[in-house]
Amino acid sequence: MAARMGTDTTRTLTAGNGARTDAKAMKPAAAPRKPGTSAGGWIVPAKIAVFVAALYPLARIVLFGFTDRLGANPIEFITRSTGLWTLVFICITLAVTPLRKLTGWNALLRFRRMLGLYAFFYGALHFTTYFWFDKWFDLAEIVKDIGKRPFITVGFAAFVLLIPLAVTSPKAMVRKLGRRWQTLHRAIYATAALAILHFWWMKAGKHDLILPKIYGAIVIALLGWRVAVWARDRVRQRARE
């Protein structure tokens, strides 16, 4: 009788396990995740938010223009504003790598290219405002202005260095250039230094160096961090050899 009960129990457990197995097999496969619902789905909304926020300086200029708040010299206001925001975006772009290394948040790299392109965008507006609205394409007047104010030459050099960085920012160019892409994009360091020098010389004529000192300190810190990391890696490499 005990043997019979054991047999019956075994059959019951086997039947139960089979039912559970069949139930699992009958469950429908998990539906594919919709875009934006994955772990990294916040990237796209965040990029859109950053893209819109980065248009604030331009929207501000347009709003001030329509409400007659550009001051007594609108061209100078636009030139100064676009120049300052070019420097701001250069600094933000340079800050991405240190922040990623210090926080371990690799997703920050997803925003670097867009921020760099905004630096070029506002740099182009800055240059266009001077070349078009301030000088009306008068090359003789521009050459004369360069002779009197060398900071313009330095600013122009900084803008010229931004052009190849913007042109080679698409992923296709990254793949095409390979390792040379990274070498080329190190020109952002020279661009930042020239932009600070341009800003410093421009403000020195008015004896107003508060902002140039602040942004100069930021750029020195960002570039100094890179030099420190490079030196540390060299020491570690030599120690392994």
C-alpha positions in Angstrom: 0.0 0.0 0.0 2.9 2.3 0.9 4.4 1.5 -2.5 1.1 2.3 -4.2 0.9 5.7 -2.3 4.5 6.5 -3.3 3.7 5.7 -6.9 0.5 7.8 -6.8 2.5 10.7 -5.2 5.2 10.5 -7.9 2.6 10.5 -10.6 0.9 13.6 -9.0 4.2 15.5 -8.7 5.2 14.5 -12.2 1.8 15.6 -13.6 2.1 18.9 -11.6 5.6 19.6 -12.9 4.4 18.8 -16.4 1.5 21.2 -16.0 3.8 23.9 -14.8 6.2 23.2 -17.7 3.4 23.3 -20.2 2.1 26.6 -18.6 5.5 28.1 -19.0 5.7 26.9 -22.6 2.3 28.3 -23.3 3.2 31.8 -22.0 3.7 34.2 -24.9 7.1 35.6 -25.6 7.9 38.9 -24.1 7.0 41.8 -26.4 10.0 43.7 -27.8 10.7 46.9 -25.9 9.5 50.1 -27.6 12.0 52.8 -28.4 12.6 54.9 -25.3 11.6 52.1 -22.8 15.1 50.5 -22.5 17.6 51.3 -19.8 19.2 53.9 -22.1 15.9 55.2 -23.4 16.4 58.5 -21.6 19.3 59.4 -24.0 17.0 60.6 -26.8 14.8 62.8 -24.6 17.9 64.2 -22.9 19.5 65.0 -26.2 16.4 66.8 -27.4 16.3 68.8 -24.1 20.0 69.8 -24.4 19.5 70.7 -28.1 16.6 73.0 -27.2 18.3 74.5 -24.2 21.4 75.2 -26.3 19.3 77.4 -28.5 18.5 79.8 -25.6 21.3 82.3 -26.5 20.0 82.7 -30.0 16.3 82.8 -28.8 17.4 85.5 -26.3 19.0 87.6 -29.1 15.9 87.3 -31.3 13.6 88.1 -28.4 15.6 91.2 -27.5 15.6 92.3 -31.1 11.8 92.1 -31.4 11.4 93.9 -28.1 14.0 96.6 -28.8 16.3 95.5 -25.9 19.6 95.2 -27.8 20.8 98.5 -26.4 22.2 101.5 -28.2 24.6 99.4 -30.3 22.7 96.2 -31.4 25.6 94.9 -33.5 28.0 95.1 -30.6 25.5 93.4 -28.3 25.1 90.5 -30.8 28.8 90.2 -31.4 29.7 90.1 -27.7 26.9 87.7 -26.9 27.7 85.2 -29.6 31.4 85.4 -28.8 30.8 84.7 -25.2 28.5 81.7 -25.8 31.1 80.3 -28.3 33.5 80.2 -25.4 30.9 78.8 -23.0 30.2 75.8 -25.3 33.9 75.3 -25.9 34.4 75.0 -22.1 31.3 72.7 -21.8 32.7 70.5 -24.6 36.1 70.2 -22.9 34.4 69.4 -19.6 32.7 66.3 -20.9 35.7 64.0 -20.8 36.9 64.9 -17.2 33.3 64.5 -16.0 33.0 61.1 -17.6 36.3 59.9 -16.1 35.5 61.3 -12.7 31.9 60.1 -12.5 32.1 56.9 -14.7 29.1 58.2 -16.5 30.0 57.1 -20.1 26.7 58.3 -21.5 28.1 61.9 -21.3 30.0 61.1 -24.5 26.7 61.0 -26.4 26.4 64.8 -25.9 29.9 65.9 -26.7 29.5 66.1 -30.5 26.3 68.2 -30.3 27.9 70.6 -27.8 31.0 71.0 -30.0 28.8 71.7 -33.0 27.0 74.4 -31.0 30.4 76.0 -30.2 31.0 76.2 -34.0 27.4 77.4 -34.6 27.8 80.4 -32.2 31.3 81.0 -33.4 30.0 81.2 -37.0 27.3 83.7 -35.8 30.0 85.7 -34.0 32.2 85.9 -37.1 29.3 86.6 -39.5 28.0 89.4 -37.3 31.4 91.1 -37.4 32.2 90.4 -41.1 28.7 91.2 -42.5 26.8 93.5 -40.2 29.7 95.3 -38.7 32.1 95.7 -41.7 29.7 94.9 -44.6 32.3 92.7 -46.3 34.7 95.7 -46.5 38.0 93.8 -46.7 40.1 97.0 -46.6 38.4 98.1 -43.4 38.8 94.6 -41.9 42.5 94.6 -42.7 42.8 98.0 -41.1 40.9 96.8 -38.1 43.2 93.8 -37.7 46.2 96.1 -37.7 44.7 98.2 -35.0 43.2 95.4 -33.0 45.3 92.1 -33.1 42.7 90.3 -31.0 40.6 90.0 -34.1 43.3 88.0 -35.8 43.5 85.6 -32.8 39.7 85.2 -32.8 39.7 84.5 -36.5 42.4 81.8 -36.0 40.3 80.2 -33.3 37.2 80.1 -35.6 39.2 78.7 -38.5 40.3 75.8 -36.2 36.7 75.1 -35.4 35.8 74.6 -39.1 37.6 71.2 -39.6 36.3 70.0 -36.3 32.7 70.7 -37.3 33.2 69.2 -40.8 34.6 65.9 -39.4 32.1 65.5 -36.6 29.7 63.1 -38.4 30.1 59.4 -37.6 31.0 58.6 -41.2 34.0 60.9 -40.9 35.0 59.4 -37.6 35.1 55.9 -39.3 36.9 57.3 -42.4 39.6 59.1 -40.5 40.2 56.4 -37.8 42.9 57.4 -35.4 43.6 60.6 -37.3 40.2 61.8 -36.2 41.3 61.9 -32.5 44.5 63.7 -33.5 42.6 66.3 -35.5 40.1 67.0 -32.8 42.8 67.8 -30.3 42.9 71.1 -32.1 40.0 72.1 -29.7 42.8 72.7 -27.1 44.4 75.3 -29.3 41.0 76.7 -30.1 40.2 77.2 -26.4 43.6 78.9 -25.8 43.1 81.3 -28.7 39.5 82.0 -27.7 40.7 83.0 -24.2 43.5 85.2 -25.6 41.0 86.8 -28.0 38.6 87.5 -25.1 41.4 88.7 -22.9 42.8 91.2 -25.4 39.4 92.4 -26.3 38.5 93.1 -22.6 41.9 94.5 -21.8 41.2 97.6 -23.8 38.3 98.4 -21.5 40.2 97.3 -18.3 37.5 94.7 -17.6 39.2 91.4 -17.1 36.8 89.7 -14.6 35.2 87.4 -17.2 38.4 86.6 -19.1 40.1 85.6 -15.8 37.2 83.3 -14.9 37.0 81.6 -18.2 40.8 81.5 -18.4 40.9 79.7 -15.1 38.3 77.2 -16.3 40.2 76.4 -19.5 43.5 76.1 -17.6 41.8 73.7 -15.2 40.3 71.6 -18.0 43.6 71.4 -20.0 45.7 71.0 -16.9 43.6 67.9 -15.9 44.4 66.4 -19.3 48.1 67.0 -18.9 48.0 65.5 -15.4 46.2 62.4 -16.7 48.7 62.1 -19.6 51.6 62.4 -17.2 50.2 59.8 -14.8 49.6 57.3 -17.6 53.2 57.8 -18.9 54.5 57.1 -15.4 52.4 53.9 -15.1 53.5 52.7 -18.5 57.1 53.1 -17.7 56.6 51.3 -14.4 55.2 48.3 -16.3 58.1 48.3 -18.7 
